[in-house]
């Protein structure tokens, strides 16, 4: 259990998110500990190519319009709540 570096929720299970996707050369690069819903939401909204092009720091992730709405919502959710994350329509069409 830890604190999500993106939404700030505490006492959540975290996973390691490579800020630069591993397939784009980020295997040994910077990482962030994110709660599972935040991590899944990033990958549901964006491809690795899109992440590598413009979302490789925590401030860039927080400033992203789509993620900012999600972060605002997820901060209000209890750490024990399980939510289903689906790919965005735009992402499903790619």
C-alpha positions in Angstrom: 0.0 0.0 0.0 1.2 3.4 -0.8 0.3 6.9 -2.2 -0.5 7.5 -5.9 1.9 10.1 -7.3 -0.7 11.3 -9.8 -4.0 11.6 -7.8 -2.5 11.7 -4.3 -4.8 9.1 -2.8 -3.2 7.2 0.1 -3.4 3.6 1.2 -3.9 2.4 -2.3 -2.2 -0.5 -4.2 0.3 1.0 -6.6 2.0 -0.1 -9.8 5.1 1.2 -11.5 4.4 3.5 -14.5 7.3 4.1 -16.9 6.9 7.8 -17.7 8.6 7.1 -21.1 7.0 3.8 -22.2 9.5 0.9 -22.2 8.9 0.1 -25.9 10.0 3.7 -26.6 13.3 3.4 -24.7 12.1 4.1 -21.2 13.0 0.7 -19.6 15.6 2.3 -17.3 14.1 5.8 -17.2 12.0 7.6 -14.7 9.0 5.9 -13.2 6.1 6.9 -11.0 4.1 4.8 -8.5 0.4 5.1 -9.5 -2.7 3.6 -8.2 -4.2 1.0 -10.5 -7.1 3.1 -11.7 -4.8 6.1 -12.6 -2.4 3.8 -14.4 -5.2 2.1 -16.4 -6.8 5.4 -17.2 -3.6 6.7 -18.8 -3.3 3.7 -21.0 -7.1 3.7 -21.8 -6.9 7.2 -23.1 -3.5 7.2 -24.9 -1.3 5.0 -27.0 2.3 4.6 -26.0 3.3 6.8 -28.9 1.0 9.6 -27.7 2.4 9.2 -24.1 6.0 9.4 -25.4 5.2 12.5 -27.5 3.7 14.7 -24.8 3.0 13.0 -21.4 6.4 12.0 -20.0 6.3 13.9 -16.7 3.9 14.0 -13.8 3.1 17.7 -14.3 2.3 17.0 -18.0 0.0 14.1 -17.0 -1.8 16.3 -14.4 -2.2 19.1 -16.8 -3.8 16.9 -19.5 -7.4 17.9 -19.9 -8.8 14.3 -20.1 -6.7 13.1 -17.2 -7.4 16.2 -15.1 -11.1 15.4 -15.1 -10.4 11.8 -14.1 -8.0 12.9 -11.3 -10.6 15.3 -9.9 -13.1 12.5 -9.8 -10.8 9.7 -8.5 -9.6 11.8 -5.6 -13.1 11.7 -4.2 -13.2 7.9 -4.3 -12.3 5.6 -1.4 -9.0 3.8 -1.8 -10.8 0.4 -1.5 -13.3 1.1 -4.4 -12.8 -1.0 -7.5 -13.7 0.6 -10.8 -13.8 -0.6 -14.3 -11.7 1.4 -16.8 -12.5 1.2 -20.4 -10.6 2.4 -23.4 -11.8 5.7 -24.8 -13.8 5.7 -28.1 -10.9 7.4 -29.9 -8.4 4.8 -28.5 -10.6 1.9 -29.5 -10.7 3.1 -33.1 -6.9 3.2 -33.4 
